[in-house]
């Protein structure tokens, strides 16, 4: 069988084994993950679990700082933030604060090695099938064809690996690596049937167990020291599972061994898994190219992109698929951390934790529009587990009720990652930003029970913090002080602080109306809304990052926090607030000039590029969207799996860019907010034809099918509105002269260049446009 007959169309393949863990191919089921090097001679399989964060023994005692808040505010007013930060930090140290502390780091569960006496292999290739979640490694030695296959079962919650030899026998040594880490005590047991390992955290509660079952029909198995030798078999099946525990008494290796002692074949396990995984993956499909192009290996696609500064359509499609694959593989019990659900090191950058000042938000950006809303259950579960720490942050730092999120979390929600240089303790809008997805979940699903039981209680706790934290100026305007625009400096009234508070309070009031809750709280929240600071515009016409006269702008920065009303909350539009919209556009252009497009830019962060792309979709800048796509390939930001790196040159494995990429694609094709449907709002001319199926929009809108052909000026949209009739405006920002040529299942009105659309509940609508010239 030829290679092209085996490689997945929805996935990637290449011709070289991984040399380091970041280059491994990966799979996951939302709880457990696996990474496969694909080395025929020294195969390495890394097991991961979403719960494994290694306790460092750090103090999580928060300093008692609330009593110092009045003096801090007075110092800010009279002497500025530098003196206030110095005073605050000194008082915190006197109260026992140890200084900036990293979260407990995400770590691997095990490294399993399979060594074979293969010395001269040929015809090597390995692949990931995004559609099924299966990793395959193929090679030949002599007359023997070898293939290994790996996946993480959604149905049975185990990691499954199988090695097969055609026309020959397998001869291999299987061993579990010993971890040399002072924070981990371990002991393992080997037998001819498998390996069990018990790991205990030295500096904190709990640990985890690993059970590895070896199944080899008619094999000769021998235990030699710390290895199990397996020979005289054509097939080796390995079933693996990771069991975290919180208390030592909950660990029982004897009983755990029987958990994966069932008698199922690889094919039995895989078919049960694939039915679930593929249904999730296939809900949405982006089609830009032919199957012939989809069969190209990832090296050739990336090389072509670098050489020509033009992305093959197959590569765009695969990056899109990789983003959705990352999310559905990582989201489940929790939500993706900085590295999704994968790591091969005990020392990941930024602890591989949940970073809440932009990264988590980007990793989940496309969850709802990709019709993977069930993945957000892990996000909501994580936040609920962190709430006790969030409440303590609010109380200890500011004497407030409600919640204040940490910037970095893993095993605790307590905020211990700050100092004078990184004053993240002054960044108070995090909990509100995280609350964005609670209300969005309701808008996309229409789930009123979730709105009442989950969204409203969470948002109420955010509002409680604002009720206690905000102070009034003499003119009756509320003031955010202290205030911090994430990682870019301090000044009162950070624009994101204002924008997030507005969104939280507006969503709460709207939720009370939907749920028919009559309460004086509505008037209280409205009063705060009515008296929040207004946004400010500087002398250059740019929306300011801090809404105070004395603050100065720093445009050379990777965060786009002050554009929150544009890329996230959609607070205003060009029609509703033309002055603010234009000021936001000027601010964005200055950020592009000073950072994104500047050789003097302070960083190469992928998350910054993705936020720039999300802004570009709203400002209808297709050329910029495409430029950002090409930057990712030009600067070598992809690993062989198409997972992204934080920096250029494959430096620091991070998945936030993967999570955001599908959302950029969705927004550039079809976007809905403020009762307006935007079509092809930022579609680059290079992506001149294609189709997308199955994406979701707010208000329970389904895009059953969208197809475009720019050369012919054709656009066809097939929509379904679930639940209720809907009225909306329709815009084609890049094609203002577009005309409706046919429609069914709806009512269309065209007057003076404006298109209005009335959708009937639960009725399929199809609209055909002639795009005409721009």
C-alpha positions in Angstrom: 0.0 0.0 0.0 1.3 3.4 -0.9 1.9 6.1 1.7 -0.8 8.3 0.2 -3.4 5.6 0.8 -2.7 5.6 4.5 -2.2 9.2 5.4 -5.1 11.2 6.9 -6.7 13.9 4.9 -7.7 15.8 8.1 -4.4 15.7 9.9 -0.6 16.0 9.4 2.2 13.7 8.6 6.0 14.0 8.2 9.1 11.9 7.6 11.2 12.4 10.7 10.9 11.2 14.3 10.8 13.8 17.1 14.0 14.7 18.7 12.4 16.5 21.7 9.1 16.4 23.3 7.8 19.6 21.7 8.1 17.8 18.3 6.1 14.8 19.3 2.8 14.0 17.9 0.0 14.2 20.4 -3.5 13.1 21.3 -5.9 13.5 24.2 -9.4 12.9 25.5 -9.8 16.0 27.7 -8.5 14.2 30.8 -5.4 12.3 29.7 -3.0 13.1 27.0 -0.2 11.3 25.1 2.9 12.4 23.2 4.6 10.0 20.7 8.2 10.6 19.4 7.9 8.0 16.7 11.5 6.8 16.9 11.7 3.2 15.6 14.9 2.4 17.7 14.0 4.3 20.9 10.4 5.0 21.0 9.2 7.4 23.7 5.6 7.7 24.9 4.8 10.4 27.3 1.6 10.2 29.4 -0.1 13.3 30.7 -3.1 14.1 32.9 -4.8 17.4 33.2 -4.6 17.3 37.1 -0.9 16.9 37.4 0.7 20.1 38.9 3.7 19.4 41.0 3.5 21.0 44.5 6.6 23.1 45.2 5.9 23.5 48.9 5.4 27.3 48.5 3.5 29.3 51.0 0.1 30.1 49.7 -0.6 32.4 52.6 -1.9 35.7 51.3 -0.8 39.0 53.0 -3.3 40.9 55.0 -3.3 44.1 52.9 -6.8 45.5 53.1 -6.1 47.9 55.9 -3.4 49.5 53.8 -5.6 50.3 50.9 -6.5 53.9 51.9 -2.9 54.8 52.3 -2.0 53.1 48.9 -4.7 55.1 47.2 -3.5 58.3 48.8 0.1 57.6 47.7 -1.2 57.0 44.1 -3.0 60.3 44.2 -0.2 62.4 45.7 3.1 60.6 44.7 2.2 58.2 41.9 2.2 54.5 41.3 5.9 54.0 41.8 5.8 55.0 45.4 2.5 53.3 46.0 3.9 50.0 44.6 7.0 50.3 46.8 5.0 50.9 49.9 2.5 48.1 49.1 5.3 45.6 48.5 7.1 46.5 51.7 3.9 46.0 53.7 3.2 42.7 52.0 6.7 41.4 52.8 6.2 42.5 56.4 3.0 40.5 56.4 4.8 37.4 55.3 4.5 37.6 51.5 7.4 35.7 50.0 7.5 37.7 46.7 6.5 36.7 43.2 5.8 33.0 43.3 5.2 30.8 40.3 2.3 28.4 40.2 3.0 24.7 40.8 4.2 23.5 37.4 2.4 21.1 35.1 4.4 17.9 34.7 4.4 14.6 32.8 3.0 11.5 34.4 5.5 9.0 32.8 8.0 8.4 30.0 7.6 4.9 28.6 10.5 3.7 26.4 10.2 0.9 23.8 13.6 0.0 22.4 14.0 -2.2 19.4 17.2 -3.5 17.6 16.3 -1.7 14.4 19.4 -0.4 12.7 18.5 0.4 9.1 14.9 1.4 8.8 13.4 2.9 5.6 10.1 4.3 4.3 9.5 6.1 7.6 6.5 8.4 8.1 4.3 9.3 11.1 0.9 10.9 11.2 -1.9 12.4 13.3 -5.4 12.0 12.2 -7.2 15.0 13.7 -10.5 13.4 12.7 -10.1 10.3 14.8 -7.3 11.3 17.3 -5.0 8.5 16.2 -1.2 8.7 15.9 0.5 6.3 13.5 4.1 5.5 12.9 5.2 3.4 9.9 8.6 2.1 8.8 10.2 -0.9 7.1 13.3 -2.9 7.9 14.3 -5.5 5.5 11.1 -7.3 4.5 9.2 -6.4 7.7 6.7 -3.6 7.8 6.2 -2.1 11.2 3.3 0.1 12.4 2.5 1.6 15.7 -0.8 3.3 16.5 -1.7 5.4 19.5 -4.8 7.2 20.8 -6.4 8.2 24.0 -9.8 6.6 24.4 -12.9 8.8 25.0 -15.0 5.8 25.7 -12.7 3.8 28.0 -10.5 6.6 29.3 -7.2 4.8 28.7 -4.1 5.5 26.6 -3.8 2.8 23.9 -0.7 1.9 21.9 -0.2 -1.0 19.5 2.9 -2.1 17.7 2.5 -4.6 14.8 5.0 -6.4 12.6 4.1 -7.8 9.2 6.2 -10.7 8.0 8.4 -10.6 11.0 8.6 -10.7 14.8 8.7 -8.0 17.4 11.7 -7.9 19.7 11.7 -5.0 22.1 12.5 -3.9 25.7 9.8 -1.9 27.5 10.8 0.3 30.4 9.5 3.2 32.5 11.9 6.1 33.0 12.9 7.0 36.5 12.2 10.7 37.3 15.0 12.4 39.2 12.9 15.1 40.8 13.1 16.0 44.5 9.4 16.8 44.6 8.4 13.3 43.6 8.8 10.0 45.5 8.2 7.0 43.3 8.2 3.2 43.4 7.4 0.8 40.6 6.7 -2.8 40.1 7.5 -4.8 36.9 6.1 -8.1 35.8 5.6 -9.9 32.5 2.1 -8.5 32.4 3.0 -4.9 32.8 4.3 -2.1 35.0 2.7 -0.3 37.9 4.1 2.9 39.4 3.2 4.9 42.5 4.2 8.5 42.7 3.8 10.7 45.9 4.2 14.4 46.0 6.8 15.3 48.6 5.8 19.0 49.1 2.1 18.7 49.0 -0.9 16.4 49.3 -1.6 13.6 46.9 0.2 12.2 43.9 -0.8 9.7 41.1 -0.5 6.1 40.0 0.3 4.7 36.6 -0.8 1.3 35.4 0.6 -0.1 32.2 -0.7 -3.4 30.8 1.4 -5.4 28.3 -0.6 -7.7 26.0 1.4 -9.8 23.5 -0.1 -13.0 22.1 2.2 -16.0 22.2 5.2 -13.8 23.2 8.2 -14.7 25.2 8.2 -12.2 28.0 11.1 -11.8 30.5 11.7 -9.3 33.2 15.3 -8.1 33.4 16.1 -5.5 36.0 13.9 -2.5 35.2 12.9 -3.7 31.7 10.4 -6.1 30.3 11.7 -7.9 27.2 9.0 -9.0 24.7 9.8 -11.2 21.7 8.4 -13.8 19.3 5.2 -11.9 18.7 3.7 -10.0 15.8 1.6 -7.7 17.9 2.1 -5.8 21.2 -0.8 -4.0 22.8 -0.1 -1.6 25.6 -2.9 -0.1 27.7 -2.0 2.8 30.0 -3.9 4.8 32.6 -3.0 7.6 35.0 -4.9 7.8 38.4 -4.4 11.1 40.4 -5.2 10.9 44.1 -5.5 13.5 46.8 -4.9 11.3 49.8 -2.4 8.4 50.1 -5.2 6.1 51.4 -7.0 6.5 48.1 -4.1 4.8 46.2 -4.4 1.1 45.9 -2.3 -0.4 43.1 -3.6 -3.9 43.4 -7.2 -2.8 42.7 -6.1 -0.4 40.0 -4.4 -3.1 38.0 -7.8 -4.8 37.4 -9.3 -1.6 36.1 -7.6 -1.9 32.8 -7.6 -5.7 32.8 -10.5 -6.0 30.3 -10.1 -8.1 27.3 -10.6 -5.8 24.3 -8.6 -5.6 21.0 -7.1 -2.4 19.7 -9.8 -2.2 17.1 -12.6 -2.7 19.6 -11.1 0.2 21.7 -10.4 2.4 18.8 -13.8 2.1 17.1 -15.6 2.9 20.3 -13.4 6.0 20.8 -13.4 7.2 17.2 -17.2 7.3 17.0 -17.2 9.9 19.8 -14.1 11.8 18.7 -15.0 12.0 15.0 -18.6 13.1 15.7 -17.2 16.1 17.6 -14.5 16.9 15.0 -16.9 16.6 12.1 -19.5 19.1 13.4 -17.6 21.8 11.7 -15.6 21.6 8.4 -13.5 24.2 6.5 -12.8 23.2 2.9 -10.3 25.2 0.9 -8.5 22.7 -1.2 -8.4 19.3 -2.8 -7.6 15.9 -1.4 -4.4 15.8 -3.4 -3.2 18.9 -1.6 -4.4 17.6 1.8 -2.1 14.6 1.3 1.0 16.7 1.3 3.4 16.3 4.2 3.6 19.1 6.7 7.3 19.8 5.9 6.5 20.6 2.3 3.6 22.9 3.2 5.6 24.8 5.7 8.6 25.1 3.4 6.4 26.4 0.6 4.9 29.0 2.9 8.3 30.2 4.1 9.8 30.4 0.6 6.9 32.2 -1.1 5.3 34.2 1.8 2.1 32.7 0.5 0.3 30.1 2.5 -0.9 27.0 0.6 -4.6 26.7 1.1 -4.1 23.2 2.5 -1.9 24.6 5.2 -4.5 27.2 6.3 -7.0 24.4 6.4 -4.7 22.2 8.5 -3.8 25.0 11.0 -7.6 25.5 11.4 -8.1 21.8 12.0 -5.2 21.7 14.4 -6.7 24.4 16.5 -10.0 22.6 16.9 -8.1 19.3 17.5 -6.2 20.9 20.3 -9.3 22.1 22.0 -11.4 19.0 21.8 -8.3 16.9 22.9 -7.5 19.2 25.9 -10.9 20.4 27.1 -12.9 18.0 29.3 -12.3 17.6 32.9 -10.6 21.0 33.0 -9.8 23.5 30.2 -6.5 23.7 28.2 -3.6 25.1 30.2 -0.8 26.9 28.5 0.3 23.7 26.9 -3.1 22.2 26.3 -2.9 18.8 28.1 0.7 18.0 27.1 4.2 18.4 28.5 7.4 16.5 28.5 9.2 18.6 31.1 9.0 19.3 34.8 10.0 22.9 34.1 7.6 24.3 31.6 7.6 28.1 30.8 5.3 30.0 33.2 4.7 26.6 34.9 2.5 25.6 32.1 -0.4 26.8 34.2 -3.7 28.5 33.6 -2.7 32.1 32.8 -5.7 34.3 33.0 -4.6 37.7 31.6 -5.0 36.6 28.0 -3.9 33.0 27.4 -6.7 30.9 28.7 -9.2 33.2 27.0 -7.5 32.7 23.7 -7.3 29.0 24.1 -11.1 28.8 24.4 -11.9 31.6 21.9 -13.5 29.2 19.3 -15.1 26.7 21.7 -18.6 28.0 21.1 -18.4 28.9 17.4 -16.8 25.6 16.7 -19.8 23.8 18.2 -17.7 22.3 21.0 -19.6 24.0 23.9 -19.4 20.9 26.1 -15.7 21.5 26.4 -16.5 24.6 28.4 -17.8 22.4 31.2 -14.2 21.9 32.2 -13.6 25.7 32.1 -16.6 26.3 34.4 -15.4 23.4 36.7 -11.9 24.8 36.9 -13.2 28.3 37.9 -15.6 26.8 40.5 -12.6 24.9 42.1 -10.6 28.1 42.2 -13.4 30.3 43.6 -12.3 29.9 47.3 -8.9 31.4 46.4 -10.5 34.1 44.3 -12.7 35.1 47.3 -9.7 35.2 49.5 -7.8 37.4 47.0 -10.7 40.0 47.1 -10.9 40.0 50.9 -7.1 39.9 51.8 -5.9 42.4 49.2 -8.8 44.8 49.1 -11.2 44.0 51.9 -13.9 43.3 49.3 -16.7 40.8 49.0 -16.9 38.8 45.8 -14.1 37.5 43.8 -10.8 38.7 42.3 -9.0 36.2 40.0 -5.4 35.3 40.1 -3.3 36.0 37.0 -1.7 32.5 37.3 -3.3 29.4 38.8 -2.7 25.6 39.0 -3.4 24.0 42.3 -4.9 27.1 43.9 -6.8 30.3 43.0 -4.8 32.3 45.5 -2.9 35.3 43.9 0.8 35.0 44.7 2.3 35.9 41.3 3.1 39.6 41.7 5.8 42.1 42.8 6.8 45.7 42.1 8.0 44.9 38.6 4.9 42.8 37.7 2.0 44.4 39.8 -0.6 41.9 38.7 -2.3 42.3 42.1 -3.5 45.6 40.8 -5.1 43.9 37.8 -8.7 43.4 39.1 -10.7 42.8 35.9 -9.6 39.1 35.5 -12.7 37.5 37.1 -15.0 39.6 35.0 -13.2 38.8 31.8 -13.4 35.1 32.7 -17.1 35.7 33.2 -17.5 36.6 29.5 -17.9 32.9 28.6 -20.7 32.3 31.2 -23.0 34.6 29.5 -21.8 33.7 26.0 -22.6 30.1 26.8 -26.2 31.1 27.4 -26.4 33.2 24.2 -25.1 30.3 22.1 -27.1 27.5 23.7 -30.2 29.2 25.1 -29.7 27.2 28.3 -31.7 29.2 30.9 -31.0 26.6 33.6 -27.2 27.3 33.2 -27.9 31.0 33.2 -29.7 30.8 36.5 -27.6 28.2 38.3 -24.1 29.0 37.0 -23.8 32.2 35.0 -25.7 34.6 37.3 -24.1 33.4 40.6 -20.6 33.8 39.2 -21.3 37.2 37.7 -23.0 38.3 41.0 -19.7 37.6 42.8 -17.8 39.7 40.3 -20.3 42.5 40.8 -19.9 42.3 44.6 -16.3 43.0 44.2 -17.0 46.1 42.2 -19.6 47.3 44.7 -16.9 47.3 47.4 -13.8 48.2 45.4 -15.0 51.3 43.4 -14.7 54.7 44.9 -16.3 57.9 43.7 -14.6 61.1 42.6 -16.1 64.5 43.7 -18.1 64.6 40.5 -19.8 61.3 41.3 -17.8 59.3 38.8 -16.5 55.9 39.9 -12.7 55.4 39.9 -10.7 52.2 39.5 -7.7 52.7 41.8 -5.3 50.9 41.9 -5.5 49.9 38.3 -3.2 48.0 35.9 -3.4 47.3 32.2 -2.1 43.8 32.0 1.7 43.7 31.8 1.9 47.2 30.3 1.8 49.5 33.3 -0.2 51.2 36.0 -2.5 54.2 36.0 -6.0 54.8 37.4 -9.0 53.7 35.3 -7.4 51.2 32.9 -9.7 51.0 29.9 -10.1 47.3 30.2 -11.2 47.7 33.8 -14.0 49.9 32.7 -14.9 47.8 29.7 -15.1 44.5 31.7 -17.1 46.1 34.5 -19.6 47.4 31.9 -19.9 44.0 30.3 -20.4 42.2 33.6 -23.1 44.6 34.9 -24.9 44.7 31.5 -24.9 40.9 31.4 -26.3 40.6 34.9 -29.1 43.1 34.3 -30.0 41.3 31.0 -29.9 37.9 32.8 -32.3 39.2 35.5 -34.7 40.3 32.9 -34.5 37.0 31.0 -35.1 35.1 34.2 -37.8 37.5 35.3 -36.0 38.3 38.6 -37.2 41.5 40.1 -34.7 42.9 42.5 -33.3 46.3 43.7 -29.9 45.0 42.6 -30.8 46.0 39.1 -31.0 49.7 40.1 -27.8 49.4 42.0 -25.9 47.9 39.1 -27.4 50.5 36.7 -26.3 53.3 39.0 -22.7 51.9 38.8 -23.0 51.6 35.0 -24.3 55.2 34.7 -21.3 56.5 36.6 -18.4 54.6 35.3 -15.6 56.7 33.8 -15.9 57.5 30.2 -13.3 56.3 27.7 -10.7 58.9 26.7 -9.1 59.8 23.4 -5.6 61.3 23.3 -4.2 64.1 21.2 -3.4 61.7 18.4 -7.0 60.6 18.2 -6.3 57.2 19.8 -8.4 55.5 22.4 -6.3 55.7 25.6 -5.2 52.6 27.5 -5.9 54.4 30.8 -8.8 56.9 31.1 -6.9 59.5 33.0 -5.5 62.7 31.7 -2.0 62.2 33.1 -1.3 58.7 31.8 0.9 58.1 28.7 0.6 55.4 26.1 3.0 52.6 25.4 2.1 51.2 22.0 5.1 48.9 21.8 3.4 46.0 23.6 2.0 42.5 22.9 -1.3 43.0 24.9 -4.3 44.6 23.4 -6.3 45.1 26.7 -7.7 48.5 25.9 -9.3 47.2 22.8 -11.5 44.8 24.8 -14.7 46.6 23.7 -13.7 45.7 20.1 -12.4 42.1 20.2 -14.3 40.7 23.2 -17.3 42.5 24.6 -18.3 44.1 21.3 -19.5 47.1 23.3 -19.8 49.5 20.4 -19.6 49.4 16.7 -18.8 51.8 13.9 -22.5 52.6 13.7 -23.3 52.9 17.4 -20.2 54.9 18.5 -18.4 56.2 15.4 -16.0 58.5 17.4 -15.0 55.7 19.8 -14.7 53.3 16.9 -12.4 55.5 15.0 -10.3 56.2 18.1 -10.0 52.4 18.7 -8.9 52.0 15.1 -6.2 54.7 15.6 -5.0 53.0 18.8 -4.9 49.7 16.9 -2.9 51.2 14.1 -0.4 52.7 16.5 0.0 49.3 18.2 0.7 47.7 14.8 3.2 50.4 13.9 5.0 50.2 17.2 4.8 46.5 17.9 3.4 44.0 15.4 5.1 45.5 12.3 8.1 47.0 14.0 11.6 45.4 14.0 12.0 47.1 17.4 8.9 45.4 18.9 9.5 44.1 22.4 8.4 40.5 21.8 7.3 38.0 19.2 4.4 36.5 21.2 1.9 34.4 19.3 -0.9 35.5 21.6 -0.3 39.1 20.7 -0.5 38.2 17.0 -3.7 36.4 17.6 -5.3 39.3 19.4 -4.2 41.5 16.6 -5.9 39.2 14.2 -9.1 39.2 16.2 -9.1 43.0 16.2 -8.4 42.9 12.4 -11.5 40.9 11.8 -13.6 43.6 13.5 -11.8 46.5 11.7 -12.3 44.6 8.4 -8.6 44.4 7.6 -8.2 41.3 5.5 -4.6 42.0 4.4 -3.5 42.3 8.0 -5.2 39.0 8.8 -3.2 37.3 6.1 0.0 39.0 7.1 -0.4 37.6 10.6 -1.0 34.1 9.2 2.2 34.4 7.2 4.2 35.7 10.2 3.5 32.4 12.0 5.2 30.4 9.2 7.8 33.0 8.3 9.1 33.0 11.9 8.8 29.3 12.5 6.1 29.2 15.1 4.8 25.7 14.3 5.9 22.3 15.6 5.4 19.3 13.4 2.0 18.6 15.0 1.0 22.2 14.1 0.9 23.2 17.7 2.3 26.7 18.1 5.2 28.2 19.9 4.9 31.3 22.1 8.0 32.9 20.5 9.6 32.7 17.1 11.9 29.8 16.1 9.8 27.2 18.0 10.6 28.6 21.4 8.1 27.7 24.2 5.3 25.2 23.4 2.0 27.0 23.9 -1.5 26.4 22.5 -3.3 29.7 23.0 -2.6 30.6 19.4 -4.1 27.3 18.3 -7.3 28.0 20.2 -7.7 31.5 18.7 -6.9 30.6 15.0 -10.3 29.0 14.2 -12.1 32.0 15.8 -10.2 34.3 13.5 -11.3 32.2 10.5 -14.9 32.2 11.7 -15.0 36.0 12.3 -13.4 36.8 8.9 -16.1 34.7 7.2 -19.2 35.3 9.2 -19.8 37.1 12.5 -22.8 38.1 14.4 -23.2 40.7 17.2 -25.2 43.8 17.9 -28.1 42.5 15.8 -25.8 42.6 12.7 -24.7 39.7 10.6 -21.3 40.5 9.0 -20.4 38.4 5.9 -16.8 38.1 4.5 -15.9 41.0 6.8 -12.1 40.3 6.7 -11.7 37.6 4.1 -8.2 37.9 2.4 -8.3 37.8 -1.3 -5.7 35.0 -1.3 -8.4 32.7 0.2 -10.5 33.2 -2.9 -12.8 30.3 -2.7 -14.0 27.7 -0.2 -16.8 26.6 2.2 -17.4 26.2 5.8 -20.1 24.1 7.5 -21.5 23.8 11.0 -20.2 26.8 12.9 -22.4 28.5 15.5 -23.2 32.1 16.3 -24.8 33.8 19.2 -28.6 33.7 19.6 -28.5 30.1 18.6 -27.7 30.7 15.0 -26.3 27.8 13.0 -24.3 28.4 9.9 -25.2 25.2 8.1 -23.2 26.1 5.1 -21.3 29.2 3.7 -19.7 29.0 0.3 -17.8 31.8 -1.5 -16.2 32.2 -5.0 -14.5 35.6 -5.3 -13.6 35.3 -8.9 -17.3 34.8 -9.8 -18.5 37.2 -7.1 -20.6 34.5 -5.5 -21.6 34.0 -1.9 -24.2 31.5 -0.6 -25.2 31.3 3.0 -27.4 28.7 4.6 -28.6 29.6 8.1 -30.8 28.0 10.8 -32.3 30.1 13.7 -33.2 27.8 16.6 -35.9 28.8 19.0 -37.3 32.1 17.8 -37.8 34.5 15.0 -34.9 36.9 14.6 -34.4 40.2 12.9 -30.9 41.6 12.0 -29.0 43.8 9.6 -26.7 42.3 7.1 -23.4 43.8 6.2 -20.7 42.9 3.7 -18.0 45.4 4.7 -15.6 44.5 1.9 -18.4 44.4 -0.7 -20.7 47.4 -0.1 -22.4 47.0 -3.5 -23.4 43.4 -2.9 -26.9 42.4 -3.9 -29.2 39.6 -2.9 -30.0 37.6 -6.0 -32.1 34.8 -4.4 -33.4 33.7 -1.0 -35.7 31.2 0.6 -37.1 30.6 4.1 -36.7 34.2 5.2 -37.7 37.8 4.5 -35.2 40.2 3.0 -35.5 44.0 2.6 -33.0 46.1 0.7 -33.2 49.9 1.0 -30.6 52.5 0.2 -27.8 50.0 0.4 -28.9 48.5 3.7 -30.0 44.9 3.9 -32.3 43.6 6.7 -33.0 40.0 7.3 -35.9 38.3 9.1 -35.3 34.6 10.0 -38.1 32.3 10.9 -37.7 30.1 14.0 -36.4 26.6 13.2 -36.7 27.2 9.4 -33.8 26.8 7.1 -32.8 29.9 5.2 -30.7 30.2 2.1 -29.4 33.5 0.7 -27.4 34.0 -2.5 -25.4 37.2 -3.0 -23.7 38.8 -6.0 -20.7 40.5 -4.5 -19.9 42.9 -7.4 -16.9 45.2 -7.1 -15.7 46.7 -3.9 
